[in-house]
């Protein structure tokens, strides 16, 4: 590698790191700016994060927990669901947490009881995000974070996911566009600045692009490598398994992986290398096959 190529590579890496920081700052700013709780089931996801943080893994739909119901009643605001004109004074009422103690207690108790009487429809979703977010919640508590700040703490987990997604996108772009610098930089740039609102709230969707992005890198490497090794097959399979353990809706993505495997198996069969690759390809399938049960 000559000096100019090394300089270009270092410059590109610095730009990508800068884009990772930009993505993290963007998510941090908007996660802090938006009130709780949005209209994309953030309430249900908060409940599950708190349940998993206590080690309470749902066995059925179940009702909202008392802990989550208290947070929803105290810190929830109506901006996502109603217009200010629907209120008597034509403006949003004061948030419950700043009301006088006696009035706050009455309102919180009524709303808390309402939440506890309802089932959490997200309880049947896979556990990966909730396990990670629950551990992050416990870390925040161990650091002394309490009250509404704890909710923001869980939201701020997304900034690491956003930065990781930019880095993952840059690696994928380098594999797909090795000789096109513009394309290699356009992908992480788009990921850094695209206003994806899923990253501004507490919800499991945020892990889907990161997990499948890693799996996509593995599949591309699998197709590009003449004889894929066992480590590549294993971590690609684990990434696919993680993708399915984030969201049930991600299961169709296994079809993409199966198409890539079929294409690779056909190529290996034509070149008479299939027998040598059976071990590694079997390892890949075994890693994500439990998700298909």
C-alpha angles and dihedrals in degrees: 000000000000126000096260092052091048090050091050091049093050091047091050092049091051091050091051092049088051090051090051089055091047091052092049093049092047092052092044092052097047094041088056094043100053117079125231131295119021129201096253095085095276088148092059093047092049089053092052093046090054092046093051090046087062092044091250102142111190115243094185138003093289127172130283110279121248090243095053092041089056092052092046092050096045102040104027118111129192102231095107095051110032140036120238090243089068091069124082096248094041092246138083114276122242114278114262094242094066096046122107111279098252095047092042092052093053095048094044093049093051094047093042091054090050093054093046090055092059130080122238105238092194093063093099094059121111115274109231099098093042093050091052095042091045091054089047089051091053090049089054091051090049088054091054099257112151144169120004091349087069090062091053089047090059091047090051089062085078093068090069090049091050092051091047091050091055091051092046091050091052092053091048091049091050090054095046098037105029094156100038113080094182092058093043090057098036094065097055090039091056091046091050098053105026107115098231103173093199087080092058097068143043107274140122096241092083093076095051099080093043095050095044090042088061090046090049090055089051093050092049091050089047091055094043096048116083093213112015116216129229096252091055092049093047098051091043090053091047091051090052090049090050090051090057092044090058101056136359089222088066093068094094087063087073085071089063090052092048091052090052090049093049090051091048094047090051091051093048091048092052091050092043094239098112095104091055091052098044093096096052095042090049089052091054093050093046091054096058102024094089087065089064093060 
